[in-house]
Amino acid sequence: MTYDLIITIFGATGDLTSRKLLPALSKLITENQIPEKTKIIALGRRDYDTKTYLDVMHENAKKSLDLNTLQKITHYQKMEITEENDYKTLVALIKELKHEKTRELFYLAIGPELFSVVAKHMNRSKLVEKQNINQSIVFEKPFGHDLQSAKEVNELLWTYFDEKQIYRIDHYLGKEMIQNIMMVRFANRIFEEIWHNRSIKNIKIIAKETDGILGRAGYYDQSGALKDMVQSHLLQMLSLIAMEVPLSYHSEDVKNEKVKVLEHLKFDKETLLFGQYDGYLGEKNIEKDSQTDTFVFLKAYVETPRFKGVPFYLMTGKKLDQKESLIIVEFEETSEQRKWNLPLSTNKLYIKIAPLDGVGLVLNSKVPGLRDDVEEVELEYCIACKAVGNMSEAYEKLLKDITDHHKTLFTRWDEIELSWKFIDAVKKYQGSPTIYQNYEDLKPLILELSGEVMP
């Protein structure tokens, strides 16, 4: 039997596969979003058969896997991915399973340190042929740990694969409200007409977490909040918020405008605040003198005619008061507000990304009754509430888009290059982190540095 879609997962026994990839793929199959004739080839060093492999993945997953579906479409292949000879068996297996139009995805759920040897073996064994558009390479951030290492990874991949074959995943871009940013901006005249520095007072981009590093010391202590969150998630959100109207909503035109934002991005070094939560040095496998940041705040500017002078406040951290990701667009006061002689507030647009996706608009309204009192009211649309049971996970959307050759939600090399240039520039001014026990410790420092109260 031959298949229309073959997905080969390198590093198939890892956490990413059990928590994200297998649940997403089984859901896509059951909802007929990818071809019925799909085969997943899971590669690993352990001596499993397919049933044992899926049982182990089921135990490791946060939620129960759909084993009935996965057993029908999965094949576990024992393989040492650093050994070139092992690729001959894989090539022969896939050759038996595919026809001339089969879509082939090769998901590198492995550390960047293995990219070099795996890419070389994939090329030499002719598992993947350069410029074959039906064969795609998929891998996750981190895309390097600074500009130089990112360039090295990219040049390595370009040696063996064409850019059109490469899909770089930042899972944040698969979230429902991240996808919705352009729709809110460009499909609503009330926003598009006022989306400029004459109407917008400031923009806050926030990603707060209540958890610590959750046993990810090996990765996180080499990264920190600036590299882990700002370089990817927050700068991606900023570029979508600040971009100009693209020529079309096809991938390349959208990315061209996002790149222009990153080219004009500056930061105020006087507002930089790096923090480290109290207890980080006691985490398992963390050096006792680690200076790694678990919190970052900074003020940036996009020096384009549309946004010149508008501050963008970026904030992310662990062990904070609540888990939430959102964008707050605060608008200028109206010229009429002072005539009311009332404590009127500014209008704010909330683009809520997590934990519940939605949109909120804060307005001034009179309190019902005889007195001229005023209150803030929020007009809110909760997408997640309306779509209970029907909200797709980020990986479902991303995997479907890869299958369909859609690249809008994936990062292009020049986006990564410019974001690392920005991060490397910020790093030059990074000092010892401020130790904090909770978010209340940080609020006064943020206010002192920026004059801005952060939620």
PyMOL commands that set and color helices and strands:
alter all, ss='L'
color gray80, all
select helices_A, chain A and resi 15-30+50-60+67-73+86-97+112-124+147-160+163-165+171-174+176-186+189-192+217-242+251-263+280-282+337-340+383-386+394-403+413-427+439-450
alter helices_A, ss='H'
color red, helices_A
select strands_A, chain A and resi 3-10+38-44+74-78+98-108+135-140+166-169+200-208+265-277+295-302+311-317+324-331+348-354+358-366+374-382+434-436
alter strands_A, ss='S'
color yellow, strands_A
deselect
rebuild
show_as cartoon
